[in-house]
Amino acid sequence: MRNVTKDNITDVFKSYMSADMDPRTREIMGSLVQHLHDFARETKLTHDEWRQGIAFLEGCAAIETEDRHEFVLASDVLGLSSLVDMLHSRDDATSSSVLGPFHVSGAPPLAVGGDMKRHFGGPVLLAEGVIRDTEGNPIPNAVIDIWQTAPNGLYASQDEDQDTFSFHGLMTVGADGRYAFTTVKPVEYTVPSDGPVGAILNACGRHPWRPSHLHYIVTAPGYRSLVTEVFPDDDQYLDQDTVFGVREDLVMSYETKPASAFPAGLELSGKVVDPFLYVSFDVTLAPDDT
């Protein structure tokens, strides 16, 4: 095409795509370029601004490591991660929420009633619930991958003083679908702001804070995998989550209980001497109908 103009370049791009390419790839790439070109035309994007955009992408790539995922973080703070989550959540199941850039695969097994707090200080939190289907029936042998920050606000992958799987556990529930574990109360924390994503936050006058939360990935044969988070209702950043991860059905309440009320049959049974926090949060999985 010799006569490419600012008005026809989008159509020219689409005409260059092969007729036998994957239909879904055609749809996505065509729409992506349509919106990119429309964005440039609408804002009258300058060369300097375009170069800043390229520098942002290059900056993300430059600091990407196995433990730091700046592109995921960019997607999170721009709201894209949460938008994709919400587009594919079902009203009859627990809402999905952002995976975030700090999940570590291969966590060690954690027995039902097991402890993730270990030697760390801070209030003991007992979290439990039942993994159910959309009819309210327990799902036996579901697997729940659990992780969170340490009391210093850092995930294991961020902190050289923690071991690889600190505050990570992989639990397989029994026939009753019940999960239960003890940990330390999660704390609010800031997303990394010393890189290109931090520059975006600063340019927008935004803070980098996330409310405290527990992360879950819940899987079971025949059901859609769920990536989600659970938030306490008294967190100061609940309505200002910088990655837009909070959903109404993911908000729960901590209840303070005396040490004498700590239930039997858990790893910390008989060892809790101070009041502890308790939360019950059930998870509903949707059937895998794909």
C-alpha positions in Angstrom: 0.0 0.0 0.0 1.7 3.2 -1.2 -0.9 5.8 -0.1 -1.0 5.2 3.7 -2.6 8.1 5.5 -3.4 8.9 9.2 -7.0 8.1 8.3 -6.6 4.7 6.6 -3.5 3.2 8.3 -5.7 1.2 10.7 -7.6 -0.5 7.8 -4.3 -1.0 6.0 -2.9 -2.8 9.0 -6.0 -5.1 9.1 -5.6 -5.8 5.4 -2.1 -7.0 6.0 -3.3 -9.8 8.3 -3.3 -13.2 6.7 -6.7 -14.6 5.7 -5.9 -18.0 7.3 -4.8 -16.6 10.7 -6.5 -17.8 13.9 -9.9 -16.0 14.1 -9.5 -15.0 17.7 -6.0 -13.7 17.1 -7.4 -11.7 14.2 -10.2 -10.2 16.5 -7.8 -9.3 19.3 -5.0 -7.9 17.2 -7.5 -5.9 15.0 -9.2 -4.4 18.0 -5.9 -3.7 19.8 -4.5 -1.8 16.8 -7.8 0.0 16.2 -7.8 1.3 19.8 -4.1 2.2 19.7 -4.5 4.2 16.5 -7.7 5.8 17.8 -5.9 6.7 21.0 -3.0 8.4 19.1 -5.4 10.3 16.8 -7.7 11.4 19.7 -4.8 12.7 21.9 -2.7 13.9 18.9 0.2 11.9 20.5 3.6 13.7 20.0 6.9 12.1 19.3 8.2 12.9 22.8 5.1 11.3 24.4 5.4 8.2 22.2 9.1 7.9 23.2 8.1 8.2 26.8 5.7 5.3 26.3 8.4 3.2 24.7 10.8 4.1 27.5 8.2 2.9 30.0 8.0 -0.5 28.3 11.8 -0.8 28.0 12.1 0.2 31.7 9.6 -2.6 32.7 11.6 -5.1 30.7 14.9 -4.0 32.2 13.9 -4.8 35.8 11.8 -7.9 35.1 13.2 -10.9 37.0 11.9 -14.3 38.2 10.8 -12.5 41.4 9.8 -9.1 40.1 7.1 -8.9 37.4 6.8 -5.2 36.5 4.5 -5.8 33.5 2.0 -7.6 35.8 2.3 -4.8 38.2 1.6 -2.3 35.4 -1.5 -4.2 34.4 -2.6 -4.2 38.0 -2.3 -0.5 38.7 -3.9 0.4 35.4 -6.9 -1.7 36.3 -6.6 -4.1 33.4 -5.9 -7.2 35.6 -9.1 -6.5 37.7 -11.1 -5.7 34.6 -10.2 -9.1 33.0 -11.1 -10.7 36.4 -14.5 -9.0 36.5 -15.3 -9.8 32.9 -15.0 -13.5 33.6 -16.4 -13.7 37.2 -19.8 -15.4 37.6 -22.5 -13.9 39.8 -23.2 -17.3 41.4 -19.6 -17.9 42.5 -16.9 -16.2 44.6 -15.5 -13.2 42.7 -12.0 -13.5 41.3 -9.4 -10.9 42.2 -5.8 -10.1 41.1 -3.1 -12.7 41.2 -0.5 -10.0 41.7 3.2 -10.3 40.9 4.3 -12.2 44.1 2.9 -15.7 43.9 5.4 -18.5 44.2 4.6 -21.8 42.6 5.3 -25.1 44.3 4.4 -24.2 47.8 4.8 -27.1 50.4 1.8 -29.1 51.5 -0.2 -27.6 54.4 -2.4 -29.9 56.4 -6.0 -28.8 57.2 -5.5 -26.9 60.5 -1.8 -26.3 59.8 0.2 -23.3 60.8 1.9 -20.7 58.5 2.7 -18.2 61.3 5.6 -20.2 62.7 8.1 -18.0 64.5 6.8 -14.6 63.2 5.4 -12.1 65.7 2.0 -10.6 65.5 -1.6 -11.6 66.3 -2.6 -15.2 65.5 -5.2 -15.4 62.8 -7.3 -18.5 62.4 -9.0 -18.6 59.0 -11.4 -21.3 58.0 -14.3 -22.0 55.7 -15.8 -24.5 53.3 -15.2 -24.8 49.6 -18.6 -25.3 47.9 -20.3 -25.6 44.6 -22.9 -23.2 43.3 -25.6 -25.4 44.9 -24.0 -25.1 48.4 -22.5 -28.6 48.5 -19.0 -29.1 49.8 -16.4 -29.9 47.1 -14.2 -32.8 48.4 -10.4 -32.8 47.7 -10.3 -29.2 46.4 -6.9 -27.7 46.6 -6.3 -24.2 48.0 -3.0 -22.4 47.4 -2.6 -19.7 50.2 -0.1 -16.9 50.4 0.3 -13.5 52.1 2.8 -10.9 53.2 4.9 -11.2 56.4 4.4 -8.7 59.2 6.9 -6.4 57.6 4.7 -6.0 54.6 6.9 -8.0 52.3 6.2 -11.2 50.4 8.8 -14.0 50.5 9.9 -13.3 47.0 10.8 -9.7 48.0 12.6 -10.4 51.3 15.9 -12.1 51.5 15.4 -12.7 55.2 12.4 -15.0 54.5 12.7 -18.5 53.1 11.3 -19.2 49.6 7.9 -20.4 50.8 7.4 -18.3 53.9 3.7 -17.6 54.3 2.8 -20.0 51.5 0.9 -23.3 51.8 -0.9 -25.8 49.6 -3.9 -27.4 51.3 -6.1 -30.3 50.1 -9.4 -30.3 51.8 -11.3 -33.5 52.9 -14.7 -34.8 52.1 -16.3 -31.9 54.0 -14.7 -29.3 51.9 -13.3 -27.5 54.9 -10.1 -25.6 55.0 -8.5 -24.1 58.1 -5.1 -22.7 58.9 -3.4 -20.3 61.3 -1.2 -17.4 60.3 -0.3 -13.9 61.4 -2.7 -11.1 60.7 -1.8 -9.7 57.2 -0.8 -6.0 57.0 -1.4 -3.4 54.3 1.6 -2.7 52.1 2.8 -0.7 49.2 3.3 -2.1 45.7 6.9 -1.6 44.4 7.1 2.1 43.4 10.8 2.4 42.6 10.4 1.5 39.0 8.5 2.5 35.9 5.1 1.7 37.5 5.9 3.9 40.4 6.6 6.7 38.0 3.1 6.2 36.5 1.6 6.3 40.0 3.5 9.5 40.8 2.4 11.1 37.5 -1.2 10.4 38.4 -0.9 11.6 41.9 -1.8 8.2 43.2 -0.6 6.3 46.3 0.9 2.8 46.1 -1.0 1.2 49.0 -3.0 -2.1 49.1 -5.3 -3.1 51.9 -4.2 -6.2 53.9 -5.5 -9.5 52.5 -5.1 -13.2 52.1 -4.5 -14.7 48.6 -6.2 -17.9 47.5 -6.0 -20.0 44.3 -8.7 -22.7 44.6 -8.9 -25.6 42.2 -11.0 -28.8 41.8 -11.6 -31.1 38.9 -14.8 -30.1 37.1 -14.7 -26.6 38.4 -13.3 -23.3 37.1 -10.1 -22.3 38.9 -10.5 -19.3 41.1 -7.8 -16.7 41.9 -9.0 -14.4 44.6 -8.2 -12.3 47.7 -10.0 -11.8 51.1 -10.0 -8.4 52.7 -10.9 -7.3 56.3 -13.6 -4.7 56.6 -11.7 -2.4 58.9 -8.7 -1.8 56.6 -8.0 1.9 55.9 -7.2 1.2 52.3 -10.3 -0.9 51.6 -11.8 1.8 49.4 -8.5 2.9 47.9 -6.8 -0.3 46.7 -4.2 0.8 44.1 -4.7 -2.3 42.0 -8.6 -2.3 42.2 -8.8 -5.8 43.7 -11.5 -5.3 46.3 -15.0 -6.8 45.6 -17.9 -6.6 48.0 -18.2 -10.4 48.4 -14.5 -10.6 49.3 -14.8 -8.4 52.4 -14.9 -10.2 55.7 -14.7 -9.3 59.4 -12.1 -10.4 62.0 -13.6 -11.5 65.3 -11.4 -11.3 68.4 -11.7 -14.4 70.6 -10.0 -15.4 73.9 -7.3 -18.0 73.8 -9.6 -20.4 75.7 -11.9 -20.5 72.6 -9.1 -21.8 70.3 -10.5 -25.0 68.8 -8.9 -28.4 69.2 -7.4 -30.4 66.4 -5.2 -27.7 64.9 -1.5 -27.4 64.9 -1.5 -24.5 67.4 -4.1 -26.0 69.7 -3.0 -25.6 73.3 -0.3 -23.2 72.3 -2.3 -20.0 71.9 -2.1 -17.9 75.1 -3.3 -14.5 73.8 -6.6 -13.4 72.2 -6.6 -14.5 68.6 -8.4 -13.3 65.5 -10.9 -15.5 63.7 -12.5 -15.3 60.3 -14.8 -17.7 58.5 -14.9 -17.3 54.7 -16.6 -19.8 52.4 -15.5 -20.1 48.8 -17.9 -21.0 45.9 -16.5 -22.5 42.7 -18.4 -22.4 39.4 -18.6 -25.5 37.3 -16.2 -25.7 34.4 -18.6 -25.5 31.5 -16.0 -24.5 28.8 
